[in-house]
Amino acid sequence: MKTAVSIPDEVFEEAERLARRTKKSRSRLFSDALREYLARRTPEKITRAMDAALAEIGEEDRGFSRSASRRVLQSSER
């Protein structure tokens, strides 16, 4: 989907430099950035990511990931 947004010049210039450095299109860079922003603010995705990380290292206590997710979300909402 195409959309138009307004962003400050300095943010645009920094994004341009990052896109060149990472060899990504500007559209891809903005899409990746928005996807990451949304993922960080979606409680279910955070819990799933933490559960997957804990499963990978063999951690069985899911209570930790749930409480840690809540703390992260609460601090990001402030």
N, CA, C and O atoms as a GROMACS GRO file, in nm:
protein
  312
    1MET      N    1   0.084  -0.117   0.000
    1MET     CA    2   0.000   0.000   0.000
    1MET      C    3   0.089   0.123   0.000
    1MET      O    4   0.189   0.129   0.071
    2LYS      N    5   0.052   0.219  -0.078
    2LYS     CA    6   0.125   0.345  -0.080
    2LYS      C    7   0.058   0.443   0.014
    2LYS      O    8  -0.064   0.445   0.027
    3THR      N    9   0.141   0.524   0.080
    3THR     CA   10   0.089   0.626   0.169
    3THR      C   11   0.188   0.742   0.171
    3THR      O   12   0.305   0.724   0.138
    4ALA      N   13   0.142   0.857   0.209
    4ALA     CA   14   0.229   0.974   0.222
    4ALA      C   15   0.228   1.018   0.367
    4ALA      O   16   0.123   1.029   0.430
    5VAL      N   17   0.347   1.044   0.419
    5VAL     CA   18   0.359   1.093   0.557
    5VAL      C   19   0.457   1.209   0.558
    5VAL      O   20   0.544   1.220   0.471
    6SER      N   21   0.444   1.294   0.657
    6SER     CA   22   0.538   1.404   0.676
    6SER      C   23   0.626   1.372   0.795
    6SER      O   24   0.578   1.334   0.902
    7ILE      N   25   0.757   1.387   0.774
    7ILE     CA   26   0.852   1.364   0.882
    7ILE      C   27   0.952   1.480   0.882
    7ILE      O   28   0.973   1.544   0.778
    8PRO      N   29   1.014   1.506   0.995
    8PRO     CA   30   1.114   1.614   1.000
    8PRO      C   31   1.230   1.586   0.904
    8PRO      O   32   1.267   1.470   0.881
    9ASP      N   33   1.286   1.692   0.849
    9ASP     CA   34   1.397   1.679   0.754
    9ASP      C   35   1.513   1.596   0.810
    9ASP      O   36   1.569   1.512   0.740
   10GLU      N   37   1.547   1.621   0.936
   10GLU     CA   38   1.663   1.551   0.993
   10GLU      C   39   1.637   1.400   1.006
   10GLU      O   40   1.729   1.320   0.991
   11VAL      N   41   1.512   1.361   1.034
   11VAL     CA   42   1.478   1.219   1.041
   11VAL      C   43   1.487   1.157   0.901
   11VAL      O   44   1.539   1.047   0.884
   12PHE      N   45   1.437   1.229   0.802
   12PHE     CA   46   1.444   1.182   0.664
   12PHE      C   47   1.589   1.163   0.619
   12PHE      O   48   1.624   1.061   0.560
   13GLU      N   49   1.673   1.261   0.647
   13GLU     CA   50   1.813   1.254   0.606
   13GLU      C   51   1.885   1.137   0.675
   13GLU      O   52   1.965   1.068   0.612
   14GLU      N   53   1.857   1.117   0.802
   14GLU     CA   54   1.918   1.005   0.874
   14GLU      C   55   1.870   0.872   0.817
   14GLU      O   56   1.947   0.777   0.804
   15ALA      N   57   1.741   0.865   0.783
   15ALA     CA   58   1.686   0.744   0.723
   15ALA      C   59   1.750   0.717   0.587
   15ALA      O   60   1.780   0.603   0.554
   16GLU      N   61   1.770   0.822   0.509
   16GLU     CA   62   1.837   0.808   0.378
   16GLU      C   63   1.977   0.749   0.394
   16GLU      O   64   2.015   0.658   0.321
   17ARG      N   65   2.052   0.802   0.492
   17ARG     CA   66   2.188   0.750   0.515
   17ARG      C   67   2.183   0.604   0.556
   17ARG      O   68   2.263   0.523   0.508
   18LEU      N   69   2.090   0.569   0.645
   18LEU     CA   70   2.080   0.430   0.690
   18LEU      C   71   2.038   0.338   0.575
   18LEU      O   72   2.090   0.227   0.563
   19ALA      N   73   1.947   0.383   0.492
   19ALA     CA   74   1.903   0.302   0.378
   19ALA      C   75   2.021   0.275   0.285
   19ALA      O   76   2.038   0.162   0.238
   20ARG      N   77   2.100   0.376   0.256
   20ARG     CA   78   2.219   0.356   0.170
   20ARG      C   79   2.318   0.260   0.235
   20ARG      O   80   2.370   0.169   0.171
   21ARG      N   81   2.344   0.282   0.365
   21ARG     CA   82   2.442   0.200   0.435
   21ARG      C   83   2.400   0.054   0.441
   21ARG      O   84   2.483  -0.036   0.429
   22THR      N   85   2.270   0.029   0.460
   22THR     CA   86   2.220  -0.108   0.472
   22THR      C   87   2.173  -0.166   0.338
   22THR      O   88   2.128  -0.280   0.330
   23LYS      N   89   2.187  -0.083   0.231
   23LYS     CA   90   2.148  -0.126   0.096
   23LYS      C   91   2.001  -0.169   0.089
   23LYS      O   92   1.966  -0.270   0.028
   24LYS      N   93   1.917  -0.090   0.154
   24LYS     CA   94   1.772  -0.112   0.151
   24LYS      C   95   1.706   0.006   0.081
   24LYS      O   96   1.759   0.117   0.080
   25SER      N   97   1.591  -0.021   0.023
   25SER     CA   98   1.514   0.092  -0.031
   25SER      C   99   1.457   0.171   0.086
   25SER      O  100   1.444   0.119   0.197
   26ARG      N  101   1.424   0.296   0.059
   26ARG     CA  102   1.363   0.378   0.164
   26ARG      C  103   1.231   0.316   0.209
   26ARG      O  104   1.200   0.315   0.328
   27SER      N  105   1.153   0.265   0.114
   27SER     CA  106   1.026   0.202   0.150
   27SER      C  107   1.048   0.083   0.242
   27SER      O  108   0.977   0.066   0.341
   28ARG      N  109   1.148   0.002   0.210
   28ARG     CA  110   1.178  -0.116   0.293
   28ARG      C  111   1.223  -0.074   0.433
   28ARG      O  112   1.182  -0.133   0.532
   29LEU      N  113   1.307   0.029   0.439
   29LEU     CA  114   1.355   0.078   0.568
   29LEU      C  115   1.239   0.127   0.654
   29LEU      O  116   1.231   0.092   0.772
   30PHE      N  117   1.150   0.209   0.597
   30PHE     CA  118   1.036   0.260   0.674
   30PHE      C  119   0.942   0.148   0.714
   30PHE      O  120   0.888   0.149   0.825
   31SER      N  121   0.921   0.052   0.626
   31SER     CA  122   0.834  -0.061   0.657
   31SER      C  123   0.893  -0.144   0.772
   31SER      O  124   0.821  -0.181   0.865
   32ASP      N  125   1.023  -0.172   0.764
   32ASP     CA  126   1.089  -0.247   0.871
   32ASP      C  127   1.082  -0.172   1.004
   32ASP      O  128   1.057  -0.232   1.108
   33ALA      N  129   1.104  -0.042   0.998
   33ALA     CA  130   1.101   0.040   1.121
   33ALA      C  131   0.962   0.040   1.184
   33ALA      O  132   0.949   0.026   1.305
   34LEU      N  133   0.860   0.055   1.102
   34LEU     CA  134   0.724   0.056   1.155
   34LEU      C  135   0.686  -0.082   1.210
   34LEU      O  136   0.620  -0.091   1.313
   35ARG      N  137   0.728  -0.188   1.141
   35ARG     CA  138   0.701  -0.324   1.188
   35ARG      C  139   0.765  -0.346   1.325
   35ARG      O  140   0.702  -0.403   1.415
   36GLU      N  141   0.889  -0.302   1.341
   36GLU     CA  142   0.958  -0.316   1.470
   36GLU      C  143   0.889  -0.232   1.578
   36GLU      O  144   0.872  -0.280   1.691
   37TYR      N  145   0.850  -0.111   1.546
   37TYR     CA  146   0.781  -0.024   1.641
   37TYR      C  147   0.652  -0.089   1.690
   37TYR      O  148   0.623  -0.091   1.810
   38LEU      N  149   0.574  -0.142   1.596
   38LEU     CA  150   0.448  -0.207   1.632
   38LEU      C  151   0.472  -0.332   1.716
   38LEU      O  152   0.400  -0.357   1.813
   39ALA      N  153   0.572  -0.410   1.680
   39ALA     CA  154   0.601  -0.533   1.754
   39ALA      C  155   0.639  -0.503   1.899
   39ALA      O  156   0.605  -0.579   1.989
   40ARG      N  157   0.710  -0.394   1.920
   40ARG     CA  158   0.752  -0.358   2.056
   40ARG      C  159   0.635  -0.312   2.142
   40ARG      O  160   0.647  -0.307   2.264
   41ARG      N  161   0.524  -0.279   2.079
   41ARG     CA  162   0.411  -0.228   2.154
   41ARG      C  163   0.290  -0.321   2.150
   41ARG      O  164   0.179  -0.280   2.183
   42THR      N  165   0.312  -0.444   2.110
   42THR     CA  166   0.205  -0.544   2.105
   42THR      C  167   0.237  -0.650   2.210
   42THR      O  168   0.328  -0.731   2.190
   43PRO      N  169   0.164  -0.650   2.322
   43PRO     CA  170   0.197  -0.740   2.433
   43PRO      C  171   0.209  -0.887   2.392
   43PRO      O  172   0.299  -0.957   2.439
   44GLU      N  173   0.120  -0.935   2.307
   44GLU     CA  174   0.124  -1.076   2.270
   44GLU      C  175   0.253  -1.111   2.195
   44GLU      O  176   0.311  -1.217   2.217
   45LYS      N  177   0.298  -1.021   2.108
   45LYS     CA  178   0.420  -1.046   2.032
   45LYS      C  179   0.542  -1.046   2.124
   45LYS      O  180   0.634  -1.125   2.107
   46ILE      N  181   0.541  -0.956   2.222
   46ILE     CA  182   0.653  -0.951   2.317
   46ILE      C  183   0.658  -1.081   2.397
   46ILE      O  184   0.765  -1.140   2.414
   47THR      N  185   0.543  -1.125   2.444
   47THR     CA  186   0.538  -1.250   2.522
   47THR      C  187   0.584  -1.368   2.437
   47THR      O  188   0.662  -1.450   2.484
   48ARG      N  189   0.536  -1.376   2.312
   48ARG     CA  190   0.578  -1.487   2.224
   48ARG      C  191   0.728  -1.484   2.199
   48ARG      O  192   0.793  -1.588   2.200
   49ALA      N  193   0.782  -1.365   2.176
   49ALA     CA  194   0.926  -1.353   2.151
   49ALA      C  195   1.007  -1.395   2.273
   49ALA      O  196   1.107  -1.465   2.260
   50MET      N  197   0.963  -1.353   2.390
   50MET     CA  198   1.034  -1.391   2.512
   50MET      C  199   1.020  -1.541   2.539
   50MET      O  200   1.116  -1.606   2.580
   51ASP      N  201   0.901  -1.595   2.516
   51ASP     CA  202   0.881  -1.740   2.533
   51ASP      C  203   0.971  -1.818   2.439
   51ASP      O  204   1.030  -1.918   2.478
   52ALA      N  205   0.982  -1.772   2.314
   52ALA     CA  206   1.067  -1.841   2.217
   52ALA      C  207   1.214  -1.835   2.259
   52ALA      O  208   1.286  -1.934   2.248
   53ALA      N  209   1.257  -1.720   2.309
   53ALA     CA  210   1.395  -1.707   2.355
   53ALA      C  211   1.422  -1.798   2.474
   53ALA      O  212   1.526  -1.863   2.481
   54LEU      N  213   1.328  -1.803   2.567
   54LEU     CA  214   1.345  -1.889   2.684
   54LEU      C  215   1.343  -2.037   2.644
   54LEU      O  216   1.418  -2.118   2.700
   55ALA      N  217   1.258  -2.072   2.548
   55ALA     CA  218   1.253  -2.212   2.501
   55ALA      C  219   1.385  -2.250   2.437
   55ALA      O  220   1.432  -2.362   2.451
   56GLU      N  221   1.445  -2.155   2.366
   56GLU     CA  222   1.571  -2.182   2.298
   56GLU      C  223   1.684  -2.211   2.397
   56GLU      O  224   1.773  -2.290   2.368
   57ILE      N  225   1.679  -2.146   2.513
   57ILE     CA  226   1.784  -2.170   2.613
   57ILE      C  227   1.742  -2.273   2.717
   57ILE      O  228   1.818  -2.304   2.809
   58GLY      N  229   1.620  -2.326   2.702
   58GLY     CA  230   1.576  -2.433   2.790
   58GLY      C  231   1.507  -2.388   2.917
   58GLY      O  232   1.492  -2.468   3.008
   59GLU      N  233   1.466  -2.264   2.926
   59GLU     CA  234   1.398  -2.213   3.045
   59GLU      C  235   1.254  -2.262   3.046
   59GLU      O  236   1.184  -2.252   2.944
   60GLU      N  237   1.209  -2.313   3.157
   60GLU     CA  238   1.074  -2.366   3.167
   60GLU      C  239   0.975  -2.270   3.231
   60GLU      O  240   0.854  -2.282   3.210
   61ASP      N  241   1.022  -2.175   3.309
   61ASP     CA  242   0.933  -2.085   3.383
   61ASP      C  243   0.880  -1.974   3.294
   61ASP      O  244   0.951  -1.877   3.266
   62ARG      N  245   0.755  -1.987   3.250
   62ARG     CA  246   0.693  -1.887   3.164
   62ARG      C  247   0.646  -1.766   3.244
   62ARG      O  248   0.620  -1.660   3.187
   63GLY      N  249   0.635  -1.779   3.374
   63GLY     CA  250   0.592  -1.667   3.457
   63GLY      C  251   0.688  -1.550   3.446
   63GLY      O  252   0.646  -1.434   3.448
   64PHE      N  253   0.816  -1.580   3.436
   64PHE     CA  254   0.915  -1.474   3.423
   64PHE      C  255   0.891  -1.390   3.298
   64PHE      O  256   0.890  -1.268   3.305
   65SER      N  257   0.871  -1.455   3.185
   65SER     CA  258   0.854  -1.380   3.061
   65SER      C  259   0.726  -1.297   3.064
   65SER      O  260   0.723  -1.186   3.011
   66ARG      N  261   0.622  -1.350   3.125
   66ARG     CA  262   0.497  -1.273   3.134
   66ARG      C  263   0.515  -1.148   3.220
   66ARG      O  264   0.474  -1.039   3.181
   67SER      N  265   0.577  -1.165   3.336
   67SER     CA  266   0.593  -1.049   3.425
   67SER      C  267   0.693  -0.949   3.365
   67SER      O  268   0.675  -0.828   3.379
   68ALA      N  269   0.797  -0.998   3.299
   68ALA     CA  270   0.893  -0.908   3.236
   68ALA      C  271   0.827  -0.830   3.122
   68ALA      O  272   0.852  -0.711   3.106
   69SER      N  273   0.743  -0.897   3.046
   69SER     CA  274   0.672  -0.830   2.937
   69SER      C  275   0.584  -0.718   2.990
   69SER      O  276   0.581  -0.608   2.935
   70ARG      N  277   0.513  -0.747   3.099
   70ARG     CA  278   0.427  -0.644   3.158
   70ARG      C  279   0.508  -0.524   3.203
   70ARG      O  280   0.468  -0.409   3.180
   71ARG      N  281   0.623  -0.549   3.267
   71ARG     CA  282   0.707  -0.438   3.314
   71ARG      C  283   0.757  -0.354   3.197
   71ARG      O  284   0.756  -0.231   3.203
   72VAL      N  285   0.799  -0.420   3.090
   72VAL     CA  286   0.848  -0.346   2.973
   72VAL      C  287   0.736  -0.262   2.914
   72VAL      O  288   0.757  -0.146   2.880
   73LEU      N  289   0.619  -0.320   2.900
   73LEU     CA  290   0.506  -0.247   2.843
   73LEU      C  291   0.464  -0.129   2.930
   73LEU      O  292   0.437  -0.020   2.880
   74GLN      N  293   0.460  -0.151   3.059
   74GLN     CA  294   0.421  -0.044   3.150
   74GLN      C  295   0.521   0.072   3.144
   74GLN      O  296   0.481   0.188   3.147
   75SER      N  297   0.650   0.041   3.136
   75SER     CA  298   0.749   0.148   3.131
   75SER      C  299   0.746   0.220   2.997
   75SER      O  300   0.777   0.339   2.992
   76SER      N  301   0.710   0.152   2.887
   76SER     CA  302   0.705   0.218   2.757
   76SER      C  303   0.580   0.303   2.741
   76SER      O  304   0.577   0.391   2.655
   77GLU      N  305   0.479   0.282   2.822
   77GLU     CA  306   0.356   0.360   2.814
   77GLU      C  307   0.367   0.492   2.888
   77GLU      O  308   0.283   0.581   2.870
   78ARG      N  309   0.468   0.506   2.969
   78ARG     CA  310   0.484   0.628   3.050
   78ARG      C  311   0.538   0.742   2.969
   78ARG      O  312   0.557   0.851   3.022
   0.00000   0.00000   0.00000
